[in-house]
Amino acid sequence: MLSAIALHKVVFGLVFIMAFSVGLAAALSGIGLTLVLANHAITWLQQRLEPRRYVAGLVNAIPAIGALVVVAVGLALTAQSLAQL
């Protein structure tokens, strides 16, 4: 918006902000709908897999596995950055 004002194209800046807002609203709505549907799918999956204890343990370990992947990627990126110094 500040660039549009500096270029004396305020209308262009307002249109850009409006387009950005619509895109952001669509993205957040899509993420929300995806999470609701994922919750239903996970609940259904847990109900179907409840008798199988070994699979239920794996399903419960998924968040920890995801966290370990994030930490490993972070450590790899940190090591790569330090190597470039």
TAPE-V270531 format. One line per field, one symbol per residue. ss: DSSP state (H for helix, E for strand, L for the rest). phi: phi as a letter, one per 40 degrees, with the letter a starting at -180 (. if undefined). psi: psi as a letter, one per 40 degrees, with the letter a starting at -180 (. if undefined). A space follows every 10 residues. Layout:
ss: ???
phi: ???
psi: ???
This chain:
ss: LHHHHHLLLH HHHHHHHHHH HHHHHHHHHH HHHHHHHHHH HHHHHHHHHL LLHHHHHHHH HHHHHHHHHH HHHHHHHHHH HHHHL
phi: .ccccccgbc cccccccccc cccccccccc cccccccccc cccccccccd cccccccccc cdcccccccc cccccccccc ccccc
psi: ddddddefgd dddddddddd dddddddddd dddddddddd dddddddded dgdddddddd eddddddddd dddddddddd ddde.
